[in-house]
Amino acid sequence: MCGIAGLIHRGKSSNVGQELQGMLQALKHRGEDSTGYALYGDTDGQNFIMRFKVGENVGEGSSSVMEDVSVYDERKKIVDSYISQMGAKIVKEERTLPYSLRYEIDYEKGDLLEFSQKIESIPGVEILSMGKSLEVIKDLGNAKAVCDRYNLGDLVGTHAIGHARMATESGVDIKSAHPFWGYPFSDVSVVHNGQLTNYWNNRRILENKGMRFMSECDSELIAVYLAEKMRNGATLEEGMKDSLSGLDGVFTYFVATKNSLGMAKDTMAAKPLVLYESDDLVAMGSEEIAIRSVLPQEIDTYDPFDGEVKVWQI
Amino acid sequence: MANLKTTEKKTKAQSMGLHTEVLTGKTQQKFFNPDEAENFYYWGTYDVDFNKRTELDVNDMDCKEANKKIDELMSQGYGTIVIKNPQGKHSLGVGILNKLNLIFEGSLGYFGVGSIDGPTVRVNGRVGWSCAENMMAGKVVIEKNAGSCFGAAVRGGDLICKGSVGARTGIDQKGGTIIIGGDAGAFTGFMMQRGRIVVLGNVGINLGDSMYDGTIYVGGKIGSYGSDAIESPMTKSDIDWLKRKLKVAEIGENFDVSKMTKVVAGKKLWNYDALEPTEKKGAI
């Protein structure tokens, strides 16, 4: 089933980590195999923030194969050496969990395609997000469990999107969890509720065009599809409108960048979305109950119609 | 059909949990007969006094607790119940089978006031997907917008949304009236079988797709027609009915109903009985 939620604070920052946790926790009945956050934090914009994993969570319910933890250290060492080889410098390093790391990197060249291809050439290593504002955090469990595990409660930012997943199309693992990074674009992330029925056809076409897939989750296609459109010069909104005919199936998805956040709903309107919009706040979710966690007072909400695409500038 | 009359086959089928009735023609439907009313007990109903009013704050309750509390209040004779702080919770006010004034001071989530038979409900907020699903009788008024599948499979009563609704409004509708003050999304009246839908605003694509019967009136633009849906001329009785219905619904007071588009099913289904049970009784 899955649930998605999004939040924009217009013209100010807020505690988006805590707020999104509340929204996603309200949707936990839609799936708690994994939960993911794409948070756009307040940063100075100098360095790239790279969230990456060197292994999988092999806890209860996981479909991943257990590995010796020492392998994680080996992979991290290779990542560090590759970063150095590419003329980049690790400014700050955090290792929240044995398999999950956050680096702040001074990388003047800024060629994220070359950079991520090099890093991800290491087996078992996946970049979850890269950008100057975006941080993708995703792991197994419900919203509160992931928030607590990664200390997201204090994260301040302008906007965020998130996903509570019930695994249907692929495994219960971090690589199949949402949000997906819009590789190789800085600060682009996607969450999706629905099923895409032309996943393999699109995947073959996009892989032939040099795009990269890390999982077998159909939702990853949206991130790759939009990234390919943007690579060819389309704006985010143009890419999203194109996706209504290019993607087959039922879907409601959110896509966020450093300065914008958008939603698209398929022409069958088969997947839910409730939206609230005011001068200083936009809140949306699969169910109104998610919005109520940040706006308990009586408000006017509505369902976007079939085939609707909306993009807000932050 | 395989011959199930032989004992051996019948026993085998029964052991597999299969039904073994030999069907002979149309399904035999049995309708409620007022002459047998004293033998009829409608489980879960209460005699309530509309002048006996109370408020219920459901902020800290889940939907089961809240519905149980409403049931308890009805059993005590309360006929007017005001629900405070529904906070978008799902499945509130479902399965009420008697007369009641039920007022929600706020918005409901999914499946609000489903499977009801008789109450008058007012929601001073918005409702999520599948509001009043399977409603048998009564009146439901939504002051703001509604989600998709509004009035799915309703069989009777009046369901009114003063704002706009999502997709598939009146899907599988089997009777009653659905009135929308604003716009409606795609697939409005999808697989509709009986009853009427009135939309004062615009409707999305595939209006009345695969409809069997029933009537849809649209005041605004139509995105596109679904298969089996066609336009039909408005008659005086349509106009009179619409005026009367909109007045009762407290909606579209100055709306010119004569300019509405009437949409009906374009195909004839053999052996299809378009009459509602009450209409059928009248006809007989």
Interface residues (C-beta under 8 A of the other chain):
Chain A: T267 M268 A269 A270 P272 V274 E287 E288 I289 I291 R292 P296 E298 D300 T301 Y302 D303 F305 D306 G307
Chain B: Q87 G88 K89 H90 E105 G106 S107 G109 Y110 G125 R126 G128 W129 K144 N145 A146 G147 S148 G163 S164 V165 G166 A167 R168 D183 G185 A186 F187 G204 I205
